[in-house]
Amino acid sequence: IRDDTIYELLCAPLPEGCMLTVVMDCCHSGSILDLPFEFACTEGSSQQVHNGGIQSLQQNQDFNWGKVFKVAMNMYQAYQRGGAAAAMKAGMSAMGR
């Protein structure tokens, strides 16, 4: 499953205030959800979290704000035309699928 597909189907349609916890067991998949922040879990970073040494996530240098704006614009335009159901559908197909 491509990261763009996971973003479209899982992340983009989440309502404001919703909390999502995802655990992925993937090799070399730091951008699997295409989110603006990331945490690379290693033995060292895990210990730092446990000791309170890491208080925030690291910025994802590969994050694409353009994709977020495209999804948001498509959802807004669909909402204007057909309400919430149309907006959700547009969010899921914003990348041309």
C-alpha atoms as a printed R data frame, in Angstrom:
   type eleno elety resid chain resno       x      y      z
1  ATOM     1    CA   ILE     A     1   0.000  0.000  0.000
2  ATOM     2    CA   ARG     A     2   1.485  3.340 -1.024
3  ATOM     3    CA   ASP     A     3   1.959  6.040  1.591
4  ATOM     4    CA   ASP     A     4  -0.213  8.428 -0.444
5  ATOM     5    CA   THR     A     5  -3.099  5.949 -0.288
6  ATOM     6    CA   ILE     A     6  -2.757  5.503  3.470
7  ATOM     7    CA   TYR     A     7  -2.676  9.279  3.921
8  ATOM     8    CA   GLU     A     8  -5.774  9.778  1.783
9  ATOM     9    CA   LEU     A     9  -7.822  6.995  3.373
10 ATOM    10    CA   LEU     A    10  -6.680  7.200  6.976
11 ATOM    11    CA   CYS     A    11  -5.248 10.629  7.802
12 ATOM    12    CA   ALA     A    12  -6.940 13.215  5.587
13 ATOM    13    CA   PRO     A    13 -10.541 12.381  6.589
14 ATOM    14    CA   LEU     A    14  -9.873 12.511 10.357
15 ATOM    15    CA   PRO     A    15 -12.053 15.094 12.091
16 ATOM    16    CA   GLU     A    16 -10.463 17.851 14.157
17 ATOM    17    CA   GLY     A    17  -9.556 16.707 17.654
18 ATOM    18    CA   CYS     A    18  -9.443 13.050 16.715
19 ATOM    19    CA   MET     A    19  -6.497 11.059 18.051
20 ATOM    20    CA   LEU     A    20  -5.110  8.220 15.961
21 ATOM    21    CA   THR     A    21  -2.448  5.792 17.135
22 ATOM    22    CA   VAL     A    22  -0.756  3.729 14.454
23 ATOM    23    CA   VAL     A    23   1.922  1.105 14.937
24 ATOM    24    CA   MET     A    24   3.595 -0.044 11.739
25 ATOM    25    CA   ASP     A    25   6.083 -2.876 11.401
26 ATOM    26    CA   CYS     A    26   7.708 -1.855  8.130
27 ATOM    27    CA   CYS     A    27  11.238 -1.653  6.857
28 ATOM    28    CA   HIS     A    28  12.441  1.846  5.878
29 ATOM    29    CA   SER     A    29   9.012  3.476  6.089
30 ATOM    30    CA   GLY     A    30   9.584  6.737  7.921
31 ATOM    31    CA   SER     A    31   7.009  8.528  5.794
32 ATOM    32    CA   ILE     A    32   4.330  5.819  5.735
33 ATOM    33    CA   LEU     A    33   1.587  8.202  6.909
34 ATOM    34    CA   ASP     A    34   3.033 11.315  5.249
35 ATOM    35    CA   LEU     A    35   2.828 13.370  8.445
36 ATOM    36    CA   PRO     A    36   4.728 16.592  9.245
37 ATOM    37    CA   PHE     A    37   6.467 15.073 12.288
38 ATOM    38    CA   GLU     A    38   8.102 11.724 12.907
39 ATOM    39    CA   PHE     A    39   9.724  9.591 15.587
40 ATOM    40    CA   ALA     A    40  12.376  7.047 14.714
41 ATOM    41    CA   CYS     A    41  12.363  4.457 17.473
42 ATOM    42    CA   THR     A    42  15.800  3.125 18.258
43 ATOM    43    CA   GLU     A    43  17.112  1.733 21.512
44 ATOM    44    CA   GLY     A    44  18.616  5.142 22.277
45 ATOM    45    CA   SER     A    45  15.575  7.227 21.383
46 ATOM    46    CA   SER     A    46  13.261  4.832 23.205
47 ATOM    47    CA   GLN     A    47  15.350  5.215 26.356
48 ATOM    48    CA   GLN     A    48  15.329  9.012 25.959
49 ATOM    49    CA   VAL     A    49  11.515  8.989 25.803
50 ATOM    50    CA   HIS     A    50  11.375  6.771 28.885
51 ATOM    51    CA   ASN     A    51  13.683  9.171 30.769
52 ATOM    52    CA   GLY     A    52  11.759 12.260 29.625
53 ATOM    53    CA   GLY     A    53  14.592 13.432 27.370
54 ATOM    54    CA   ILE     A    54  12.465 13.713 24.227
55 ATOM    55    CA   GLN     A    55   9.485 16.018 24.647
56 ATOM    56    CA   SER     A    56   8.451 16.421 21.017
57 ATOM    57    CA   LEU     A    57   8.611 14.771 17.625
58 ATOM    58    CA   GLN     A    58  11.134 15.675 14.949
59 ATOM    59    CA   GLN     A    59  10.103 17.576 11.829
60 ATOM    60    CA   ASN     A    60   9.736 15.332  8.774
61 ATOM    61    CA   GLN     A    61  11.996 16.972  6.192
62 ATOM    62    CA   ASP     A    62  10.211 15.155  3.343
63 ATOM    63    CA   PHE     A    63   6.716 16.306  4.332
64 ATOM    64    CA   ASN     A    64   4.738 17.689  1.402
65 ATOM    65    CA   TRP     A    65   2.519 20.610  2.467
66 ATOM    66    CA   GLY     A    66   1.322 20.917 -1.126
67 ATOM    67    CA   LYS     A    67  -0.401 17.547 -0.849
68 ATOM    68    CA   VAL     A    68  -2.167 18.614  2.360
69 ATOM    69    CA   PHE     A    69  -3.404 21.821  0.742
70 ATOM    70    CA   LYS     A    70  -4.586 19.906 -2.324
71 ATOM    71    CA   VAL     A    71  -6.552 17.423 -0.211
72 ATOM    72    CA   ALA     A    72  -8.015 20.227  1.926
73 ATOM    73    CA   MET     A    73  -9.054 22.270 -1.107
74 ATOM    74    CA   ASN     A    74 -10.673 19.278 -2.794
75 ATOM    75    CA   MET     A    75 -12.565 18.431  0.399
76 ATOM    76    CA   TYR     A    76 -13.716 22.041  0.860
77 ATOM    77    CA   GLN     A    77 -14.930 22.331 -2.725
78 ATOM    78    CA   ALA     A    78 -16.737 18.987 -2.478
79 ATOM    79    CA   TYR     A    79 -18.358 20.076  0.796
80 ATOM    80    CA   GLN     A    80 -19.625 23.223 -0.902
81 ATOM    81    CA   ARG     A    81 -21.186 21.097 -3.641
82 ATOM    82    CA   GLY     A    82 -22.523 18.133 -1.695
83 ATOM    83    CA   GLY     A    83 -21.978 18.219  2.043
84 ATOM    84    CA   ALA     A    84 -19.867 16.133  4.392
85 ATOM    85    CA   ALA     A    85 -20.159 12.805  2.541
86 ATOM    86    CA   ALA     A    86 -18.914 14.400 -0.672
87 ATOM    87    CA   ALA     A    87 -16.050 16.042  1.221
88 ATOM    88    CA   MET     A    88 -14.922 12.710  2.675
89 ATOM    89    CA   LYS     A    89 -15.024 11.091 -0.755
90 ATOM    90    CA   ALA     A    90 -13.017 13.970 -2.234
91 ATOM    91    CA   GLY     A    91 -10.400 13.668  0.492
92 ATOM    92    CA   MET     A    92  -9.938 10.031 -0.380
93 ATOM    93    CA   SER     A    93  -9.499 10.689 -4.090
94 ATOM    94    CA   ALA     A    94  -7.581 13.982 -3.986
95 ATOM    95    CA   MET     A    95  -4.446 12.430 -5.403
96 ATOM    96    CA   GLY     A    96  -6.200 11.467 -8.642
97 ATOM    97    CA   ARG     A    97  -7.231  7.929 -7.748
